[in-house]
Amino acid sequence: MLIIVAYLLLQLEKLPSSSLRYSLLNAAGALLIMVSLIFAFNLSAFIVEAFWFLISLVGLWRSLGARKDAKPD
């Protein structure tokens, strides 16, 4: 659900893809799906969600880096 909400907000232009919240929603959604796969494991779904999570971490890293650069010294 979190991934769908993030995508909906992106398409409605309520949330930019470069925002911290967008990456957090995607990372949390992917992580929760991976946890759910413990109960009904599916390798291909796990691989997709693992990459989705890792890519979201890249977005988080970039968002945090942009915030750090934007702060005045």
Number of C-alpha atoms within 10 A of each C-alpha: 12 17 19 12 14 22 17 13 15 14 12 10 10 10 16 15 17 13 15 19 16 23 25 19 19 27 26 15 22 24 18 15 19 20 13 12 15 10 8 8 12 11 10 9 12 19 12 13 21 17 13 17 23 16 15 22 16 13 22 21 14 16 19 14 11 14 11 11 10 9 7 5 5
